[in-house]
Amino acid sequence: MTVMEAIEKRYSVRGYLDQPVEPEKVQRVMEAARLAPSANNKQEWRFVLVSDPERREALARAAGQAFVGTAPVVIVACAADTSRIMRCGVACHPVDVAIALEHIALQATAEGLGTCWIGAFDQEAVKRIIGAPANAEVIELMPLGYAATTPPQKSRLPMSEIVFDEVWR
């Protein structure tokens, strides 16, 4: 599968089969995250792989989204260092973790797996569930598993509305 094919096939999966994900697939998905670029190569991301059913259910409750707990693995994407700011004024950690998560999403697609970006959750509850240190920040949850749903039709703006030559139009 090419990168463009993975981009075209990837969608937000909100229903998962009750089927475990092979460890070698999880390993390749996480290797894709490990190879992601980060500001100054600091690699401040940390990932907690949650497969225990009770802990997954607790994460689903913390997110208020029951489907999260149906995935055989929930990746909790965190930042170990939240202090660094780029010269443009934007914090490094959410950008860097997001890059790594998109590597995860695309590699998962290439492996025949589905994912979903989950940004709605109780930060402190998730930190308690995974035992994260106080100075860490949970950036996203990402369920991972075999999709039980079919991809919806993607709706995207035309290129002319999102890409401008030289100046914003």
N, C-alpha and C positions, 0 to 999 in steps of 0.2 A: 504494500500500500504506500503510495506517495504521501508526502506531507499534505498536499492539496486535497487528496482523497480523504485523508483523516479529518481535515478541516471541514470538508463538505459533509461528511457523515456524522460528525460529532453533534450531539444534541443533549439537552438536559433531561436525563432519565429520572423519572419520578415513580418508578415501579421496578422491582428487582426480582429475579427468579430465586427460589430457595435452593441455590446451588453454590457451593464454595468456589472461590477463585484459586486456581492453581498457584502454589507458592512461587514458581518460576515466573509467572506472569506478573505477580505483585512485585517481584524483584526487578523485573525489567521496567515496570512503571515507575518504581522509586529510583531506579538508575537514571531515568530521564529527568527526574527532578534534581538529582544530585549534579547532573551535568549542566543545569540551567545557569545562565549568567546572573551576576549580582553586582551591585555597586561596589567598586573597589575589590571585587571578588571576596567579600566578607562572608558570604554564605550563612547569613544569620537565621535562615529557616531551620525549623525543627518539625518533624512529622511524627505523630503518634498514630500507629495503625491499630484500630480498635476492631476486634473480631468477636469478642465475648458478647453473647446475646444480651445479657443484662446491661452491660455497659453501653452497647449500641442503643438499647431502648432508652437508657438514661439520656444519651445524647439527643435522641429523637424528641424526648420531652423538653430538653433544654432549648431545642430549636423550634418546638411547637409544630413539628412536621413529622407525622408518623412514618412516612415512607423512608425517612432517613434510617430508621432502625431495621428496615427490611433488607438493606444492602448487607452482604456478608462481611464487608470491610467498610469502616468509615475512617477516612484519613482526616486527622485533625491537624491542620496546618498552622504552625505558630511561628512567632519571631522571638528569638532569644535576646536580641538587642533592638530596642526601639528608640534609641537616642540619636541616631545619625540622620542628618538632614542634608539633602543634596543642595548644591549652590543655588538651584532654582527655587528653593524653599519647600520642596516636597520631601516628606519623610521617605527614607529608603526602604524600610521594612515592608510596607504593604505592596509596593511595586515589585520588590524582589521576590516576595512570597507568591504574588500573583503570576509572575513569569514562571516560576517553578510549577505552580499548579496547572498552568496551561500546558506545560510540557507533560505533566501527568495526564491531563485530559486527552491530549492527542495520542500519547503512547497507549493509553487505555483503549481508545478507539481502534488503534492499529491491532491491539490484542483481542478485539471482539468484545470489549467490555464497555460499560456505560458509567458515566459520572454525572454529577450535578453540583454546581457551585451553590453553597449554602452560606449566606452572609447574615441571616436572621437567626440569632441565638443569644442565650444569656451567657455573657462572657465569664462571669464568676462561676456559674454552675458548670460550664464546660471545663474550666481550669481545675475545679475540684474533681470532676469525673476522671480526668486524665492525670491528676497529680502534678500539674504544671507549677513551676515556681512562681512566686508573686510577681517577679519582674518580667516574666514572659507575657506575650499577648497572643491570644488566639485570633487568627486573621480570617480563616474560613474552615468550614467542614466540607468534605467531599466524599459522599458515598461512592463506593466502587463495587461493581458486580455485573452480572449478566442481566441485560434489560428484559423486562417482562412486558414492555410497551413497544409500540412502533413509533418511529420518529414522526413528529408532526411536520407539516409543511413549514419551511423557514420563510419568514417575512423579513426582508432586508431593504433598507433604503437604496435608491439607485446611486451609483457611483458619483453622479453629478451633484448629489446633495451632501456628500461626505468628503470628497477630495477636491481641493482647489489648487490651481496653479498660482504660485507666487504670493497671493494675498487671499484672505478670507472673503468669500463672496456671499 
